[in-house]
Amino acid sequence: MWPIQHFIDVVQYVRRFGAFIYTGDRLADIELIHGELRELFQLGMMDADEYAKAVALLKQEEQVEKKKKLPK
């Protein structure tokens, strides 16, 4: 089991499987990483607890990024 506690842990997790994601748009990166995680889970390469934790961290990071983009 890979320790997933922060967003960067999720990024490093998908890199282990050859997915290097960087588009320059953090929200787009989050969406692509989510897709990679979904595939890994569906293929049985990730257990349910890891998947749930990783998706929760992605959603949290997505909310942070959306708040940054709000007009002040």
GIVENDA-V842697 format. One record per helix or strand of 2 or more residues. SS is the DSSP state (~ for helix, > for strand). FROM is the first residue (numbers start at 1). LEN is the number of residues. If there is no record, write none. Layout:
BEGIN
SS FROM LEN
SS FROM LEN
END
This chain:
BEGIN
~ 7 9
~ 26 17
~ 48 22
END
